[in-house]
Amino acid sequence: MRRMREIPRPSFPPRSADVHKGQLGHLLVIGGSVGLSGAPRLAAQAGAAAGAGLVSLLVPAPVRAEVASDPTLMVRGARATAVGTLSWAALAEVSRELVERTAVVLGPGAGRHPGTDALMCRVIAQASQPLVCDADALNAWADASPPAPAPEAPRVFTPHPGEAARLLATTSAEVQTDRPAAALALHARLGGVVVLKGAGTLVTDGAEMHRNPTGNSGLATGGSGDVLAGIIGAFLAQGASPLDAACSAVWLHGCAADELRQGTGERGMSPGALLRQLPRTLASLEG
């Protein structure tokens, strides 16, 4: 592997004056559960803020109305387990939703249930679209027995140190002791592109290792990872490669937090404020 490089400031070319939403990708977010309905909504809102032409959500039926309270989102409900997570019985509904979607974010707020875990693993293994595997989709994949082989379709895996430890059957302290080694071990297990979140987030495809120079401790709050997953998904939906999508999204996410810090400080930062900052930060990178 080449030496570690710092993620450079990304730039985004101006859009054509006659571009339409169908040319900018259709992102599908799959997740949510009773008590965790905010996570998929944050991911979807971030996907829209990062330029996806269309964003849809598929969530368990019991939380559909709650998620759909945002009128800008297209939300469908699917069959749920007794604990309010997506059911294995929803596989046909998931398969229908995947048709003609350009990219997928899987796992925000999905919760844990044997049927839900099986559904998450089936989508990771078989969906043909570029896919961001986040949150409880990662936990389901970690617990799969035997582990399914890494899929051929493009994948971006986004563990924080705790999820990384679960995937590697170690501790988060061990992961943090040598983060580059942990990122490479995750790639050896998962394939695709790995985003090991944390201070100095690392992005690797096994051949290259990139460290993010942006971001601050204000991102250490629930929901910021859902925002990042949505940004990565939006860039995938618009045609970026998994490595480029991950690097650009990580840099943008951290830069938005750095700019937001001037007004909120680090302790007062929230995922909602981060979402509102995203368009302004993205605008500064266009042209």
VEXBAFI-877535 format. One record per residue: residue in one letter; x, y, z of N, C-alpha, C, O in turn. Coordinates in steps of 0.02 Angstrom, whole numbers, plus 50000, padded with zeros to 5 digits. Example, Ala and Ser with C-alpha at 12.3 -4.5 7.8 and 13.67 -1.06 7.14 Angstrom:
BEGIN
a506604971650390506154977550390506604983550390507124983450423;s506424988850354506844994750357506455000250394506705005750402;
This chain:
BEGIN
m500424994050000500005000050000500445006350000500965006550032;r500215011449964500575017749963500525021150031500115019250073;r500955026150043500935029550107500285033450115499935034850066;m500135035050177499515038650191499545045650162500055049050166;r498985047850134498935054550106498355058250139497875055150161;e498405064750142497865068850169497335069850115497505071050057;i496705069350134496165070650086496195077950065496185082350108;p496245079350000496265086349978495575089449978495065086049979;r495575096049975494945099749969494595097849904494895098749851;p493985095149907493655093349845493375099449809493275104749839;s493235098649745492895103949708492355100649665492425094849645;f491835104349652491265101649615491125106149556490995112149565;p491135103549496491025107749436490315110549435489865107449462;p490235116249402489555119049396489095114249358489325110549314;r488465114249376487985110149340487775113449275487765119549269;s487615109349227487345111949165486685115449178486305113349221;a486545120649140485935124549151485305120449137484775121949163;d485365115349095484765111449077484745104649111484375100249089;v485135103749165485125097349201484435096349233484105101149252;h484225090049239483595088549274483715083249327484235079949327;k483235082449372483325078249431483475070949413483815067449450;g483215068649356483335061749336484065060349320484275054549319;q484455065649306485165064849291485605065149353486205064149349;l485305066449410485695067449472485615061849522485805062449580;g485335056349499485315050349541484715050049587484435055149607;h484535043849604483975042649651484255038449708484405032549700;l484315041549767484585038349826484015035149866483505038249878;l484125028949888483655025449931483975024349999484525021650004;v483625026450052483845025250121483405019950151482785020650152;i483705014550177483335009050208483545008550281484135007750296;g483065009050325483235008450396482655010850439482075010450419;g482815013150499482315015550545481995010050585481975004250564;s481745011750643481385007150687481035011350740481165017350747;v480595008150778480255011750831480775014250881481165010450908;g480765020750893481245023950937481865026550902482255030350932;l481965024750839482555026850801482365029450732482715028350683;s481805032950729481575035350664481955041350638481945042750578;g482295044950683482655050850661483265049350618483455053350576;a483575043450628484195041950593484105041550517484485044850481;p483625037650492483555037450419483335044150390483505045850333;r482945047950429482735054450404483335059150397483385062750348;l483795059050446484395063150440484805061150379485045065450342;a484885054550368485275052250310484955054550245485295056750199;a484285054150242483935056150181483995063750170484105065950114;q483905067550223483965074850217484665076950196484755081550157;a485165073450222485855074850202485965073050129486315076650093;g485675067550106485725065650036485435070949990485725072549938;a484875073750010484565079149970485005085449972485095088749921;a485275087150031485685093150037486335092449998486615097549978;a486565086349987487195085149951487075084049876487545082149841;g486475085249853486375085649781486045079849746485985080049685;a485835074649781485485069149747484845071849715484495075949746;g484695069649655484095072149620483445070149654482975074049657;l483425064049679482845061349714483085057349773483615054249771;v482705057349827482865053449886482225050049911481715053349922;s482255043449919481695039649946481915036150010482515034750020;l481435034650054481575030750113481105024750116480535025050095;l481365019250142480965013450158481075011950232481635010450253;v480535012350271480575011550344480025006850366479565005450328;p480055004350428479505000050452478855004050454478845010050469;a478315000650439477665003950436477485007850499477195013150494;p477665005350560477465009050620477785015950627477525020150665;v478325017350591478635023950597478575028050533478855033550528;r478205025550484478155029050421477885036150429478175040850403;a477335036850466477035043450473477505048350507477535054250489;e477875045950555478345050250591478895052650545479075058550545;v479175048150505479715049950459479445054450403479795059050382;a478845053150381478555056850325478295063750345478005067250304;s478405065750407478195072450428478585077850391478375083650389;d479165076050363479535080550319479245079850249479335074650217;p478895084950223478545084250159479015083750099478785082150044;t479655085050108480125084550052480355077450039480675076149988;l480195072750085480435065950079479895061250051479315061950068;m480095056550010479655051349985479755045150029480295042050028;v479245043350067479325038150118478815032650107478215033950098;r479055026350107478615020550105478715016450168479275016050195;g478175013450191478215008950248478215001750226477894999850177;a478584997650263478624990450247478464986350309478444989050365;r478354979950299478164975650355478694975650410479294975950397;a478444975450471478874976250530478844970150575478374966250573;t479364969450615479374964350667478964966650727478714972350728;a478894962350776478514964150836478844969750876478514973150914;v479504970750866479854976050902479924982350860480254987150882;g479624982450801479614988650762480204989750716480344995450697;t480554984350697481094984750648480854981850582480324978650580;l481234982950529481044979950465481074972350470481544969450498;s480564969150443480504961850448480814958450387480844961350333;w481024952250397481244948150340480684947450289480804946750230;a480064947750314479484947250269479434953350222479044953150174;a479814958550236479814964550193480294963850134480374968650096;l480614958050126481114957250073480834959050004481174962349965;a480224956849989479934958349923479834965849915479954968549861;e479634969249968479544976549965480214980049955480264984749916;v480724977649990481384980449982481634979449910481904984049880;s481524973549884481754972049816481414976549765481734978849717;r480774977949775480414982449729480694989549734480764992949683;e480844991749794481104998449803481804999349772481975004749749;l482184993949771482864994349743482864995449667483354998149640;v482334993449635482314993949562482375001349541482005005649565;e482845002549497482955009249468483225014449518483255020349502;r483425012349577483755016849623484505016949605484785011749587;t484815022649611485505023449588486015021449642486555018949626;a485835022649705486275021049761485855019949822485265021949825;v486145016749873485775014749933486185016549995486795015549997;v485845018950046486115019450114485725014550157485115014950162;l486075009850188485755004450224485965004550298486555004550313;g485475004550343485625003350413485475008850463485395007150522;p485435015350445485315020350497484685019050537484135018750509;g484765018250603484195017150646483835010650637483265009950660;a484145005750604483794999550587483624995250647483144991350645;g484014995850702483884991650760484104984450747484364982850694;r484014980250798484244973350794483664968550806483274969350853;h483614963650763483134958150768483394952850719483654954750666;p483324946350734483594941350687483334942250616483724941550568;g482694943750608482424944750541482704950950507482834950950447;t482784956250547483074962450520483794961350499484004963550446;d484174957850542484874956450526484924952550461485344953950419;a484484947550452484504943550391484344947750330484644946950277;l483874952350337483694956850282484284961350264484434962250206;m484604964250316485174968650303485724964850265486004967450217;c485874958850288486404954950256486234953050184486664952950141;r485594951550172485394949950103485504955950057485744955150001;v485314961850080485404967850038486134969250026486334970749970;i486554968750079487274969950070487564965150019487964967149977;a487364958950023487664953749980487414954049909487774952249863;q486794956249898486484955249832486284961549795486184961149735;a486224967249828486024973249792486564974949740487154974649755;s486344976749680486824978249627487074985449630487594987049600;q486714989849664486894996949666487484998249713487604994349759;p487835003849703488305006149754487935007149819487375009849820;l488235004949874487875004749938488315007049995488905005149999;v488035011250038488365013350100488095008950156487495008950169;c488525005150188488335000550242488515003950308489105004950323;d487995005750347488095009950406487725006950466487245003150458;a487945008950525487575007750587487395000350597487834996050595;d486744998850608486564991950624486634987150565486634981050576;a486684989650504486854985150449487564982450459487694976650443;l488014986650485488694984250501488674979050557489034974050554;n488264980350608488224975550663487934968850640488154963550662;a487444969150596487164963050569487684959150529487734953050534;w488074962750489488594959650448489134956550493489394951150478;a489294960050548489804957550594489584950950626489994946550638;d488934950350639488674944450673488474938850626488284933450648;a488514940050560488314934950512488734928650522489344929050530;s488414922850520488764916650533488524911250484487934909350486;p488954908950439489634911550428489604918250391489104919650358;p490134922350396490114928750361490044927750286490364923450257;a489614931650256489524931350184490144934250150490464938650179;p490304931950091490884934850055490754942050036490184944150028;a491284945850030491214952850008490894953049940491104949449895;p490384957249930490044957449866490464960749812490934964449827;e490294959349750490644962349693490424969549681490814973649657;a489794971149697489534977849685489884982849730490124980949784;p489924989149710490284994249750489974995049819489364995649826;r490404995149870490174995749939490625000749976491225000949965;v490315004650020490675008950067490435007050137489845007550152;f490895005050179490745003050248490985008650295491545011050288;t490555010750341490695016750380490675015450456490265018350491;p491115011150483491095009750555491415015150597491905018250576;h491135016350656491495019950708491915014750745491845008750732;p492355016750792492805011950824492445006050858492705000450856;g491865007350888491505001850919491264996650869491324990650881;e490994999050813490764994450761491354990950728491314985050711;a491904994650720492514991550693492754985950738492954980650714;a492734987050803492954981950850492524975750844492774970050848;r491874976750836491424970950828491584967050765491584960850765;l491714970550711491874967250648492534963450651492624958350618;l493004965950691493664963050696493754958450757494294955850769;a493214957550796493234953350856493784955650903494184951550928;t493814962250915494304965050961493964970351002493354970251011;t494344975051029494064980451069494164987151034494594987850992;s493744991951052493824998651022494495001751042494785005551004;a494735000051102495395002651123495945000051076496395003751058;e495904993751057496394990851011496334994150942496844995450910;v495734995350921495634998750856495965005550857496305007550810;q495875009250912496135015950917496895016150925497225021150909;t497185010650949497905010350959498275010750892498805013950888;d498005007550840498315007850774497765008250722497565003150693;r497515014150711496945015050667497085013150594496655010050563;p497675014750566497805012450497497795004850491497525002250442;a498085001350539498074994050537497364991450542497184986650508;a496954994650584496264992550591495884993750526495474989550506;a496004999450494495655000850430495834995650377495404993450340;l496464993750374496664988650325496374981850343496184978150298;a496344980250407496044973950427495294973850410495024968650390;l494964979450418494264979850399494174978850324493724975450302;h494624981850285494584980850213494694973550195494354970850151;a495164970250229495284963150215494674958950230494544954050196;r494284960950280493684957250297493094959050252492704954650233;l493034965450234492424967950202492494969150128492004968650091;g493104970650105493184972950036492934980150029492864983650079;g492814982249968492544988949956492984994449982493594993949983;v492664999850004492995005650034492785005950107492195005350123;v493265006950151493135007350222493245014550246493765017550230;v492765017150282492825023750314492835022350389492315020950419;l493425022750420493485021850492493415028650525493875032750524;k492825029850553492655036350580493035037850645493295033250678;g493055044250663493405046450722493855052350706493865054650649;a494225054750756494685060250744495185058250691495535053150698;g495235062150636495655060150580495375054050545495725049050536;t494745054350525494415048750491494855046050435495135049950397;l494895039450431495295036150380494845033150326494315030450342;v495065033650264494705030750207495205026450169495735028850149;t495025020050157495485015750119495105011050074494555008750090;d495405009650016495155004349972495634998449971495584994049928;g496104998350018496604993050021497234994749984497774992350002;a497184998949933497775001049895498015007949916498605009449914;e497545012249937497705018949958497405020250027496875017450044;m497745024350067497495026350132497475033850136497985037150122;h496905036750154496815043950157496595045950227496175042550257;r496875051450252496685054050318496345060750309496575064950271;n495785061650344495415067850338495685073350384495765072150443;p495825079350356496095084750397495555089150428495715093550469;t494915088250409494395092550433493995089250489494055083250501;g493595093250525493165090550577493405092350646493975094450656;n492965091450695493115093050764492665088950810492245085050787;s492745089850875492385085550923491645086950926491275083250958;g491415092250893490695093450889490325087950852489725087150860;l490695084150811490395078550774490285072350819489975067450798;a490535072650880490465066950926489775067250960489725068051020;t489265066750919488575066950943488135062550899488265061750840;g487615059650929487175055350892486865058850832486625064550838;g486875055650775486585058350714487095060950664486935061250604;s487705062750687488185065450639488405060050589488535061550531;g488435053750612488615048350566488075047050515488235045150458;d487445048050533486895047250485486955052550431486835051150372;v487135058650450487235063950401487795062050353487725062950292;l488355059550379488905057450336488685052050288488855052350229;a488325047050312488105041650268487675044350211487745042150154;g487245049150226486825052050174487225055950122487065055750063;i487745059450144488165063050096488535058250050488555059149989;i488825052950079489165047950037488675045049987488835044349928;g488075043350010487565040449966487385045149909487305042949852;a487335051649924487165056549872487705056849819487555057149759;f488345056749840488885057049791488915050649750489055050949690;l488775044949780488735038749742488165039149691488245037149634;a487595041749712487015042249668487165046749608486885045749554;q487605051649618487775056249563488355053749520488585057349476;g488595047649534489075044449490489785044349513490215041949476;a489935046749574490625046449599490815039249614490395035149632;s491465037749608491705031149628491655030549704491635035649739;p491635024449731491595023749804492155027349841492025030449893;l492775026949817493325030249851493245037849848493335041249899;d493085040549789493005047749783492405050249823492435055449855;a491865046449822491265048349859491415048649934491215053349968;a491765043549958491925043350029492395048950050492275052350100;c492925050050011493405055350028493085062250026493175066250072;s492705063649973492395070249967491885071350022491835076850050;a491495066150038490975066950089491285067950158491045072150196;v491795064150174492125064850239492415071950247492335075050299;w492745074350195493035081150198492485086350206492545090850248;l491965085850166491415090650168491065090550236490935095850265;h490925084750262490605083850327491015087250382490745090850424;g491675086050381492105089150431492165096650422492175100350472;c492205098950361492255106150348491625109750370491665115250399;a491045106850357490425109850380490425110650456490205115650482;a490685105550490490725105950563491215111350585491095114850635;d491765112150549492255117250566491955124250557492065128750599;e491575125250503491265131750492490705132950541490605138650564;l490345127750559489795128450606490045130050676489715133650714;r490635127650693490915128650760490975136050777490935137850836;q491075140250727491155147350740490535150350772490585155250809;g489945147350759489335150050787489065146150846488755148950891;t489185139550846488885135250898489375132950951489175130651004;g490035133450935490525129950976490475122550962490055120350922;e490895118650994490895111450982490365107951025490065103051002;r490255110351086489765107051130489045108151107488615104051119;g488925113751074488245115351054488055112950985487495114250962;m488495109350951488365107150883487845101550883487845097250927;s487395101650834486885096550828486855094150755487065097850710;p486595088150743486535085850673486075090250632486185091150572;g485555093150663485125097650627485485103850603485405106050546;a485895106650647486295112550627486795110750573486925114650528;l487075104750578487555102450527487215101850460487505103750409;l486595099350459486215098850397486105105750366486175106650306;r485935110550408485805117250382486435120650355486395124850311;q487015118650382487645121450360487875118450294488215121750255;l487695112250281487955108650223487895112450156488385112850120;p487305115150139487265118550074487745124350068488015125650014;r487855128050123488315133750120489035131350108489405134250068;t489225126050144489905123450135489985120650065490495121850033;l489495117050041489535114149974489575119649921489935118949872;a489205125049932489215130649883489915133549877490115135749823;s490295133549932490965136449929491455132049890492005134349873;l491255125849876491685121249839491485120549766491815116849729;e490975124049745490735123449677491095128449631491305133849652;g491165126349568491475130849519492195129049504492515132349464;
